[in-house]
Amino acid sequence: MADTTLNPSLTEASATSSPSASLPSPSPSHLTTTPIDNHPLQITQHKLNGSNFRELSQLVMLVIKGKGKSGYLTGSIPAPPTTVANYGLWEAENSTIMAWLINSMEPKIGRTYLFYKTAKEVWESVQEMYSDLEDFSQCFEVRSAIRNTKQGMNSVTEYFNVLVGLWHEMDMFYAITWESPTDSTQYNKMIERERIFDFLYGLNPDLDEVWDRILGIKHLLSLKEVFSEVRREESRRKVMLQNPSDSVLAHQHLALASVKQGDVFAKSQARDKLWCDHCKRPNHTKEIAGKSMANQQIGSHDRGEIIPK
């Protein structure tokens, strides 16, 4: 006869898996990211003034991407139905991001977005009104700035960082979607080569030697390698070519001091070798002592004094 006794653990498991058991409703995947906790409502000290959207948009996106909330701007985190339990979380995060955007604008600009419903609407409107990425005159302006930037009185590092900022601005005008990764790689190599030429072309003439040496290499270095090579050459020249007048002056002072010290030492040694047979004392001779006594007699005679014999 078969044993019909049920395992208590199986009975408990089947009871918990029955349809009548209450289960928490799963939350949408886009709302399981890190929540916005106690973050200030101002995310940057810079304000949109109508002409600085390129720089400001990068700062804003850095913060929002860092919080994992960029989907509120791109639309990949849409508003859930109001009947869903997590709608309150979405609404709170959407409102916080809207506050971030509006507080990153000057008041005269920000107040026009107070009555928008979503952060996505605000972001799209700001891009449409203030973005100049499709303005060819702005693109030409940045490209001209790159061509006209020269090292001048700046160090190599300062000059290079100015170019890097301009190159990043230029990248924003060329948002290209590549179908082939190989094409993308070849294009990036071409852009890097052009930037190496821009960097070398603007260097001061005293660095022409390293300029020629880099271009003479069969396989061109990367942009970072070229910068490091030029910076090392600049450091080497600073060490070897310090102000020559200061160096010569310092050596002359040292030589003069050495000569003076040598003279004093030589005179001291000469005095130590002198001996007076008349006085039986060092540091002078009998002849010097005689002259000194004669001078004393002459001086006393002039004063009317009687000198005993």
Residue pairs with C-beta under 8 A, 6 or more apart in sequence:
15 21
25 84
25 85
27 85
27 86
28 80
28 84
28 86
30 71
30 76
30 77
31 77
31 80
31 86
31 89
31 90
33 68
33 69
34 67
34 68
35 89
35 93
36 67
36 69
36 92
36 93
36 96
36 97
39 67
39 96
41 96
41 99
41 100
41 103
42 100
42 103
42 104
43 59
43 60
43 63
43 64
43 100
43 103
43 104
44 56
44 59
44 60
44 63
44 104
46 52
46 55
46 56
46 59
46 104
47 56
47 104
47 105
47 106
48 56
48 104
48 105
48 106
48 109
48 110
48 126
48 130
49 106
49 109
50 106
50 109
50 130
53 126
53 127
53 130
53 131
53 132
54 131
54 132
54 133
54 169
54 172
56 104
57 127
57 131
59 104
60 100
60 101
60 104
61 70
61 73
63 100
64 70
64 72
64 73
64 97
64 100
69 77
69 93
69 97
70 76
71 77
72 93
72 94
72 97
72 118
72 119
72 120
73 97
73 119
73 120
73 123
74 120
75 120
77 90
79 87
79 90
79 91
79 94
79 118
80 86
80 87
80 90
81 87
94 118
94 119
97 119
98 113
98 116
98 118
98 119
98 122
101 113
101 119
101 122
101 123
101 126
102 110
102 113
102 114
102 122
103 110
104 110
105 113
105 126
113 122
113 125
113 126
116 122
116 125
132 138
133 172
133 173
133 175
138 173
139 170
139 173
142 166
142 169
142 170
142 173
143 170
145 166
146 163
146 166
146 167
146 170
146 198
147 198
149 159
149 162
149 163
149 166
149 198
149 202
150 159
150 202
150 204
151 159
151 202
151 203
151 204
152 159
152 204
154 162
155 234
156 203
156 207
156 227
156 230
156 231
156 234
157 231
159 202
159 203
160 199
160 227
160 231
163 195
163 198
163 199
163 202
167 195
176 184
176 187
178 184
178 187
192 222
192 223
193 220
195 223
196 214
196 220
196 221
196 223
196 226
199 223
199 226
199 227
199 230
200 211
200 214
200 215
200 226
200 230
203 211
203 230
206 237
207 230
207 233
207 234
209 233
210 229
210 230
210 233
211 230
214 220
214 221
214 226
214 229
214 230
221 229
271 282
271 283
272 282
272 283
274 282
274 283
274 284
274 285
274 288
275 281
275 282
275 285
276 282
276 284
276 285
276 286
276 288
276 289
277 286
278 286
278 289
278 290
279 286
279 289
297 307
300 307
301 307
